[in-house]
Amino acid sequence: MQPSGDTPAVKAPWSIILSFRPTWAYAIGKFLTDGIWWFYLFWLPDFLKEEYNLTKTDLALPVALVYVLATVGSVFGGWLPMYFISKGWPVFRARKTSMLIYAFCVLPVLFSQIAGSYNMWFAILIIGFAAAAHQAWSANLYTTVSDALPKNLVASVIGFGGMIGSFGGVLVAKVAGWLFDYYKGLGHIETGYYIMFIISGLAYLTALF
């Protein structure tokens, strides 16, 4: 069922909210990508410790750089679709094209460890770029709800998607923890990070398509 136009600001039952395809498109997008952001937040210091022996204050500058790049991506994420719209593109096409570009921008994270074998800062910049692309993606994912659904459904759908995204975050945390424990026990924790960066790099294209 595809909604169109605005409806009076009355509370809709969940049976109606969950019948809309955009509700599930948003929720699935959150489920597949929210956990990647939490992976960057929670595991970046451990990655730097395990791969580059950074501890305590040594972590401050690399982690701060990733967050700064993510902030830039969050701002830029809203600019690109508006640029396309100003050129006469339909809103849906502008939004989806922007999200496709951001999904491709995440892909270099697949090679972050390879680049980091030459210099740690290459890995930091690539991870920061991926974090920026996530924030740009997320900004547009939020906006697809108001683009596609009546105003009286937006808050409920955002909340529902946030809940589903949290489930994705829990799943990613569990999988990452298991992988790192397993491969650390084998003396090859870098393999666990390789796997997680592969998951991180492919999650956005998977969610989009």
C-alpha positions in Angstrom: 0.0 0.0 0.0 1.5 3.3 -1.1 0.3 6.5 0.6 0.1 9.8 -1.2 -0.6 13.4 0.0 -1.2 14.6 3.5 -3.9 13.5 5.8 -5.4 15.2 8.8 -3.2 15.2 11.9 -4.9 12.3 13.6 -3.3 9.3 15.2 -3.2 6.3 12.9 -3.3 2.7 14.2 -0.2 0.6 13.9 -2.1 -1.7 11.5 -2.2 1.2 9.1 1.3 2.4 9.7 2.8 -1.0 9.2 0.9 -1.5 5.9 2.9 1.1 4.1 5.9 0.0 2.1 7.9 3.1 3.0 7.6 2.2 6.7 9.4 -1.1 6.0 11.9 0.4 3.5 12.9 2.9 6.2 13.0 0.2 9.0 15.1 -2.2 7.0 17.5 0.6 6.0 17.9 1.4 9.7 18.4 -2.3 10.6 21.1 -2.9 8.1 23.1 0.3 8.7 22.6 1.7 12.2 24.8 -1.1 13.6 27.7 0.0 11.4 27.7 3.4 13.0 27.8 1.8 16.4 30.6 -0.5 15.3 32.7 2.6 14.4 31.9 4.3 17.7 32.5 1.4 20.0 35.3 -0.6 18.3 37.5 2.1 16.7 39.6 2.5 19.9 40.0 -1.2 20.2 40.9 -1.5 16.4 43.6 1.2 16.9 45.0 -0.6 20.0 45.1 -4.0 18.4 46.4 -2.9 15.0 48.7 0.0 15.9 49.3 -0.4 19.6 47.7 3.0 20.5 46.6 3.5 24.1 45.2 6.3 26.2 45.9 9.8 24.9 47.4 8.3 21.7 43.9 7.5 20.7 42.5 11.0 21.0 43.6 12.5 17.7 42.7 9.6 15.4 39.3 9.1 17.0 38.6 12.9 16.9 39.5 13.0 13.2 37.0 10.3 12.4 34.3 12.2 14.3 35.1 15.5 12.6 34.9 13.8 9.2 31.5 12.3 10.2 30.2 15.7 11.1 31.2 17.1 7.8 29.4 14.2 6.1 26.3 14.8 8.1 26.1 18.4 6.8 27.0 17.6 3.2 24.5 14.7 3.2 21.6 17.2 3.2 23.2 19.5 0.6 23.6 17.1 -2.3 20.0 16.1 -2.8 18.9 19.7 -2.5 21.4 20.5 -5.2 19.9 17.9 -7.4 16.4 19.2 -6.6 17.5 22.7 -7.5 18.4 21.4 -10.9 14.9 20.2 -11.5 15.2 16.6 -10.4 12.2 14.9 -8.7 12.6 14.6 -5.0 12.6 10.8 -5.0 15.2 10.6 -7.7 17.4 13.2 -6.0 17.2 11.4 -2.7 17.9 7.9 -4.0 20.7 9.1 -6.3 22.4 10.8 -3.3 22.0 7.7 -1.2 23.5 5.6 -4.0 26.5 7.9 -4.1 26.9 7.7 -0.3 26.7 3.9 -0.4 29.5 3.8 -2.9 31.5 6.2 -0.7 31.5 3.6 2.0 33.2 0.9 -0.1 36.8 2.1 0.4 36.5 0.9 4.0 36.9 -2.6 2.6 40.6 -1.7 2.0 41.2 0.3 5.2 43.5 -2.3 6.7 45.5 -2.7 3.5 46.0 1.0 3.3 46.8 1.1 7.0 49.6 -1.4 6.5 51.5 1.5 4.8 50.5 4.2 7.2 48.0 4.2 10.1 46.6 7.6 8.9 45.5 6.1 5.6 43.3 3.7 7.6 42.0 6.6 9.8 41.1 8.7 6.8 39.3 5.9 5.0 37.3 5.0 8.2 36.5 8.6 8.7 35.3 8.9 5.1 33.1 5.9 5.6 31.7 7.4 8.8 31.0 10.6 6.9 29.2 8.6 4.2 27.2 6.9 6.9 26.0 10.2 8.3 25.2 11.5 4.9 23.2 8.3 4.2 21.5 8.5 7.5 20.4 12.1 7.0 18.7 11.2 3.8 17.2 8.0 5.1 15.4 10.0 7.8 14.1 12.3 5.2 12.6 9.6 3.0 10.0 9.1 5.7 8.6 12.7 5.3 9.1 12.5 1.6 6.9 9.4 1.2 4.4 9.4 4.1 1.7 11.7 5.4 2.7 14.1 8.2 0.6 12.3 10.8 2.6 9.1 10.4 6.2 10.5 10.3 6.9 10.5 14.1 5.6 7.0 14.6 7.6 5.6 11.6 10.8 7.3 12.7 10.3 5.8 16.1 9.6 2.4 14.7 12.6 2.5 12.5 14.8 3.6 15.4 13.7 0.6 17.3 14.5 -1.8 14.4 17.8 0.0 13.9 18.6 -0.7 17.6 18.0 -4.4 17.0 20.5 -4.1 14.2 23.0 -2.4 16.5 22.6 -5.2 19.1 23.2 -7.8 16.3 26.3 -6.1 15.0 27.7 -5.7 18.5 27.2 -9.4 19.2 28.7 -10.6 15.9 31.6 -8.2 16.2 32.3 -9.3 19.8 32.2 -13.0 18.8 34.4 -12.5 15.8 37.0 -10.6 17.8 37.1 -13.1 20.7 37.3 -16.0 18.3 40.1 -14.6 16.1 42.0 -13.1 19.0 42.1 -16.5 20.5 43.7 -17.8 17.3 46.2 -14.9 17.3 44.7 -13.3 14.2 42.3 -10.6 15.4 43.0 -8.6 12.2 40.9 -11.3 10.4 37.9 -10.4 12.6 38.3 -6.8 11.6 38.6 -7.7 8.0 35.2 -9.4 8.2 33.6 -6.6 10.0 34.9 -4.0 7.5 33.5 -6.2 4.7 30.1 -6.2 6.4 30.4 -2.4 6.9 31.3 -1.7 3.3 28.5 -3.8 1.8 25.7 -2.9 4.2 24.6 0.3 2.5 24.3 -1.1 -1.0 22.5 -4.0 0.4 20.0 -1.8 2.2 19.5 0.4 -0.8 18.9 -2.4 -3.3 
